[in-house]
């Protein structure tokens, strides 16, 4: 008699988690935060598998939709790059709606002195991951969001043409939250699988606009993120086999 799917999932997750736990011990500066991440990844991916996180008509089914006018058609259907950003308005202030307002061209420039520089700025991103891991989507993936600006990746300019932009609510210096890493790894895994993007095509804004942009900054732990992403890959393979 076939076992219920939830039991199969738990078996696979436990098998994968044992290798993950061994791996996390090799991280330089391994902390309780990362232990927490790996302890929770099984829970997250069990939920993911049950909820079937998916992209439908360019929208992620697990994200709140806030359509931005700041987008246009891509020059081709190619999506081959993921750009990770960090953002908060004002810098270091979290949990408000100012980033939404900026991306929707509804920002009250009088709300804070720092906003004066944002007059006539029309920008957007595909996704924002809040400090608690909640997802918001402003532009469908088949459309070009305006997040990278003047940029170059492996000799190709205009990265907006062929990339997805993912904003993490944060600053260059404040640590990003465990929920954000989990959500980012989950979303990136789905994107890598959907568009056959290699894992080394996930970069920071700082990498494609050096000297002009610094986000997501030194606060973002790339090595730990890639280990987490690799773990999601093995978990997803286990769950689908
Ligand atoms: Zn950026």
Boltz pocket constraint, residues with backbone or C-beta under 6 A from the ligand:
constraints:
  - pocket:
      binder: B
      contacts: [[A, 84], [A, 85], [A, 86], [A, 147], [A, 205], [A, 213], [A, 215]]
      max_distance: 6.0
